[in-house]
């Protein structure tokens, strides 16, 4: 039904308007009591899907990636589509509008999306107010820096977000890999990245001690465009800073072998979807093999089928996340992946 009826209607709209329309529709249908219907149709409940990673027990290993619910407006409602966890953000200390519109583009022939949103969000304090309500699902907090903050002051932005979210999320993701904030990817270099992660680790320990809580897992989200040498640096940084894991990968600035019309392929921003499938899996496999599986990995990028998800898990991912595949394939994809994982585990 989704691919035959709903998706064609949504794809008649501007991509960003369709996103907001979908949010409003999900909220409306949930408010009139259809959440149990969504759960009945789309969830796969089984103890065999439970997965413990960095000290957290996930009811299933399929999550929704950051960027879909930037401002934590719909995490409980989205959990009714079968996700084991929802990642909100990327959040910044101050509200910011993001880049000028039009900034979100569908490359239909490639089953891909190009976005140059630019960390548009209402600010971390605004999201916290919604995160104070009861969570029906595990929530990750993806944090970044404001566009106007120079890189030399970036640590303070990440610390502000970390402090604000500490009581309300189950794990943190440090986003230094979006291509849509000028200069942000420079923070992936070994020296500034190590300094940033060490500061966050220190703050994590201090907060946990003061609040008499356990420390929150900290993960690093990396770009798919890193070289092998840079990936080896990432492995070394994870070992040196003792953060809890890596999310591989963010969107790519590569534009190879695309079939969509040239004007779309030349749009600047991060490319996600089918063209990213192979590269993100290569990065996962490289990190897992070269580190001797020294840390957990969340695999994301181009998951449009059960086979795509299983391939990432076999390459070394512990959990997977959807974004563009969820848009192109619809919510039934979550259940199909969970059923495939369960079948694999029961063999």
N, C-alpha and C positions, 0 to 999 in steps of 0.2 A: 504493500500500500504506500509506503513512504516513497520508494523510488518511482512508482508508477503514477502517483497522484500528488503527494505533498511536495517532493523535491522539485518537480517541474514548475509548480506554482511559486515556490520560494525563489527559484532561479530566474523568474521573470522580473524580480525586484533587484534593485541595487544591493550588492552583497552586504554592506553594513546595515542598510535598512532592514534587510531580511533577518539579520542577526537580532536586531532589536524587536522586530515583529515576533520572531520565534520565542524570545524571552517573555514577551507579554502574553503570548498564547499559552506557554507552559504554566506561567503563574496563574492565569485565569482558569485553566482546566484543573489545576491543583486546588485552587480556592473553592471550586464548586464540587470538590469531593472525588476527583478522578485519580488521585494518587494511588489508591489501592488497585485500580485497574491497570495503571502503568506498571506497578510492581508485579502484578500477576502475569502480565504479558512479557515483560522485559528482564526480570531478574532470574538468576540461576542460583538458588540457595543450596549449598552442600558443604559439609565440613571438610570435604576433600579439597576444596578450593582455598581454604585458609592458608595464608602465607605469612610467615614471620620474617620481617626484614628490619634491620637496625633497631631491634627491640620493640617493634610495633607489630601487632597481629592484624593483618588485613583480611577481611572476610573473603575477598577474592583479589587476584593480582591485576585487575584491569581498572585503570583510573582515567580521569579526564584531565588533560594537560592544561597548564596555565594559558591564559589568554581568552578562554571561552567565558569564564565567569570572573572577569577582572576585579570587580568591586564587591565580590562576595554577596551578590544579590539573590542567587538562586541555588546555592549549593545543596540545600536539603531537597528541593524539588528535583534537581538533576540526579540525585542519588536514587530516585525511583526508577531510573532507566538502567539500573543494574551495576553501576560503578562501585568498585570497592573503596575508592577514595577520589576526592575532588581537590584539584590544586587551584587556588585562587590567585589573582594577581596577573601581571606584575604590578605591585603596589609601590608607590613612592611616598616620601614624607609629605610633600605638598601636592594638592590637586594640580593636574595639568591637562590641557585639552588634547595633547598629542599633535601629530602632524596635520597639515591642511588636508581636507577631503578633496578629491576622492583618493582613498588610501587602502582600499581592500578590493582585490580583483580575483575573479574566478578564471582559471585556465581549464575550461571544461574538457577539452580534448586530452589534456594531460592528467585529469582528475587532481588538480592542484589549486593552490591559492597563493597569491602574492599579497603580502601585507606590509605596509609601512606605517602602522598605527602610531608608534612612538610613545609607548607607555602611557596612553590616555587612561586616566583613572581619577577618581574623586579624592584621592589621598588616603593614607593608611588609617587616619582617625575615623573617617567616614565608614570604612569597611569594618572596623572594630565594633562599631555600634551594632551592626548586623550579626557579627560573629559571636556576640554575647548571648544570642539565643541558643537553645539546645541544638546540638549537632546530631543528625541522624546518620552521619557518615564521617569517616576520617577526613580531615582537611589539612592540606599543605599550604604554606604561605610563601609565595614567590615574591622576592623583594629586589628592588633596583634603586637607582638614583635618579633624581630630577635632572632634566635636560640642562637646566641653568647651572647645575652644580659642577664645578670643574673637577677633573679626575683627582687632583691633589686633595680634594675635600670629600671624595666619594665615600670614604669609610664612615664619616659622620651620618650620611644619609642611610646607609645600610644599618647602622646601629640604631637610629631612630625607629626604623621599621621593625627591627628585631625586638626592641623593647616594647613597642606598642602591641605587637602580635603574640608575644611570648605566652600569655595565658590562654590564647584562643586558637592556636593551631597545633597540629600534632607533629609537624616537621617543617623545616625551612628549606627554601631553595634560593641560592645566591645566583642571580641572573646577571652575568657579565658578557653574555653572548648574543644578545639581540643586535641585529644590524641596523636598527632603526633609531638609535640614540647616538648622535655623533660622538665618536671617540670611545664609546663604551667598551668595544672589543679590545681596546688597548689594555684594559684591566685584566685580560686573560694572560698577559705576559707574566713570567714567573715571579718577578720581584713584587709588583703591586698586588698580584693575586694572593701570594703567600702572606703579605702584610695584612690584607683585608680579612682573609680567613682566620688568621691568628687572633685578630682583634675580636672577631665574632665568637671564636671559641672561648676567649677570655670572658667576654660578656655573658656567654651561655653559662659558664661555670659560676660566675658571680651571681647571676639571677637565680639559678637553680639553688645555690646555697642560701641566699636570702629568703627565698620563697619555700625552702624545704621541699623542693620538687626534683624530679629527675631532669637532667639536661635534655634539651630538644635536639633531635638529629638535624644535622646541617648537611645539605647536599649542594653540589656545584653543577649548574647547567652549562654545558659546553656547546660550542659551534661544531657543525659537521665539516667546516672548512679548514680545520687545523691540520697541519702536516704531521707526519709520524713523529718527528722530533718534538713538536709541540705537545703531542699526545703523551710522549714519554715524560715531558715536563709535568703534565697533569698528574700522571701516576706518581711522580716524585713529590709533587705538592700535596696530594692526598696523604701520602705516607708521612710527610714532614709535619703537616698541620693536624693530622688525625681527624679530619672531618669524616662524615659517616657514609658518603657515597657520591655518585655522579649520575646526572641525567644526561643521556646521550640520545638524541641531540636536539638543538634548537633548529631554526630555519636556516636555509642556505642562501648564499649570494650567487651560487653557481647557476648557470642557465644552459646546460648542455642538453642536446637531443630533445628539445621541446617541440611539440607538434602544433601548439596553439598559434593563433595569428601573431605576427611579429610585434605588433603594437603592444600586446599584452606581455609578451616575453621580455620586452624592454623596460617594463615598469620596474622602478627601483623598489627595493625592500627584500624581505625574507620570503623565500619560496618554501612551501610545505606541500605534503601530499605524495602522490605516487613517485614523482621523480626523486624523492628523498629516501625511498625504501631501502635501496641497496647500500647507499653511503652510510646511513645511520646504523645499519646492521654491521657494516665493516668496522665502524668506530667502536661499537659494542664489543665485537670479537677481538679487536686489537687490544682494547683496555683489559678485557678479561684474561686474554692469553698472556700478554706482556706483564701483567701484574700478578699472574698466577692466582687470579680471582681473589685479590686481597681486599676488595671492598664491593659493596652492593652497587648494582647499576639498574636504573630505571630506563627502559628502552622506549623511545618515542621517535616517530618520523616515518610517514608513509605506511601506516598500518591500515589497510583497507580490507583485510580478510583474516580468517582464522589462520591461514598458512603464514601470513606476514607476522602475526603475533607469535606463533610457535617458533618461527625462524629466529626471531629476536631472543626468545627465551633460550633456545638451543645455542645461540651465539654467546650467551653469558648474562642476559638480563634476568633480574629477579622479579621485576614487575614491569608492566607496560602501560603506556598512556596513549589515548586517542585524541585527535583534534580534527584534522581535515577529513580523515576516514569516517568520523562520526557524522560530518556534514554531508559527505557524498553517499555513504551507505545507510545512514539512519541508525536509530537506537537499537535495532535488532542485532546489529553487529556485536554489541557488548555481550549479549547472551550467547551468540554463536561462538565467540572467542572463549568465553568461560566454559561452555560445554566441550569445546575441543581440548582445552587445557585439562579438564576433568577426565576426559576419555584417555588422554595421554598419560596422566598420572595413575589411572586405574589399570593401565596395561602392564 
